Amino acid sequence: MEVLSNYWPGCGTLLWEMVCHCVSLPSRVLYRLLTFHRAVFGGTALSSYGGFWISIGIILTPGGFNIEKSYATTGDFYAAFGLYIFGWFIFTFLLWLCTLKSTLFFSSLFATVWISFLLLGIGYLEAQTNGTGMPNATLVKASGGFSMVAGFLAWYNMFAGLLDEGNSFFVIPVIHFP
């Protein structure tokens, strides 16, 4: 790591994170593309959120793309970022509507994600109007709380999907909607 830091100052952990994502990204994209022929919802959701994380990486890469510096103030950048998050709130809300005939836990997963995007978007939009130029910390933290619940629900759904009568002694309840 120190050898790389001599050539590129400050590349420590960020470089390794980028390398890990670049190695795993092609396999994730290939999986998502192959998912489309069997499950359109899964392929759409997974490939879209993969694109979301790529775009977040591009927007927030320090010094690499200079997106934040292209705005007049930090508050303007945060407000634009809030509008971007609102786009993902709308997309996730529409996906949530598609889950209303599946299971309680799967629908709850998408509900917590869209609530998280909503709170995050509002929190970042307030940066332009609150006088400090910073996002509303309370709303951003609340968004993080909903995101942690969404993470738990995602793991629960994954585990419930893996366990069935053919490979497990027990099945996790998912509560199907009528």
C-alpha positions, -999 to +999 in steps of 0.1 A: +000+000+000+028+024+008+043+019-027+010+030-043+007+060-019+041+073-031+027+076-066-009+085-058-013+103-024-043+093-004-051+062-024-051+038+006-084+022+013-103+039-015-081+022-041-087-013-027-125-006-025-124+004-062-104-027-071-128-050-053-159-034-069-143-035-104-135-072-099-170-081-086-189-058-109-187-079-141-200-110-124-229-090-108-238-074-142-237-108-159-259-124-133-284-096-135-285-098-173-290-136-171-318-131-146-340-112-171-351-142-190-366-159-159-376-131-137-382-096-152-388-080-118-356-094-103-336-085-133-350-050-134-345-043-097-311-058-094-296-043-125-311-009-117-298-008-082-264-020-095-265+011-117-275+032-087-244+021-068-222+028-098-236+063-102-232+070-065-196+060-067-191+083-097-209+112-080-191+109-047-156+100-059-134+127-044-114+146-069-120+121-097-150+135-115-152+169-097-190+168-098-194+186-064-170+213-075-191+221-106-218+236-084-216+271-070-221+261-034-221+229-014-258+235-007-265+235-044-247+202-048-266+186-019-299+199-033-291+184-067-281+152-050-314+152-031-333+155-064-313+126-078-323+105-047-359+115-053-357+099-087-347+066-070-375+071-045-400+072-073-385+041-090-384+022-057-420+032-049-431+018-083-412-014-076-429-016-042-463-014-059-453-045-079-446-064-046-481-060-031-492-094-042-460-113-031-451-116+006-453-093+036-415-094+041-406-088+005-431-059+003-418-046+036-382-046+021-392-023-007-413-001+016-384+005+039-361+013+009-385+038-006-390+054+028-353+056+032-349+073-002-377+097+006-361+108+039-326+110+024-339+131-005-357+155+018-327+157+041-304+166+012-329+191-003-329+210+029-292+219+025-301+246+001-327+263+024-315+258+060-287+284+059-259+261+068-255+244+034-255+210+050-281+183+049-306+178+077-287+154+100-319+141+117-335+131+084-303+115+070-299+095+102-335+084+101-329+073+065-299+053+077-322+036+103-347+026+076-318+014+055-305-009+083-340-023+086-341-028+048-307-046+051-322-070+077-353-076+056-331-083+026-311-109+045-343-124+059-358-127+023-326-142+010-325-168+038-362-176+034-357-180-004-328-204+002-346-226+027-372-250+013-384-285+021-358-300-002-327-287+016-338-277+051-354-292+082-374-260+087-389-232+066-389-195+075-424-179+073-428-152+048-466-145+051-480-146+016-506-119+007-540-132-005 
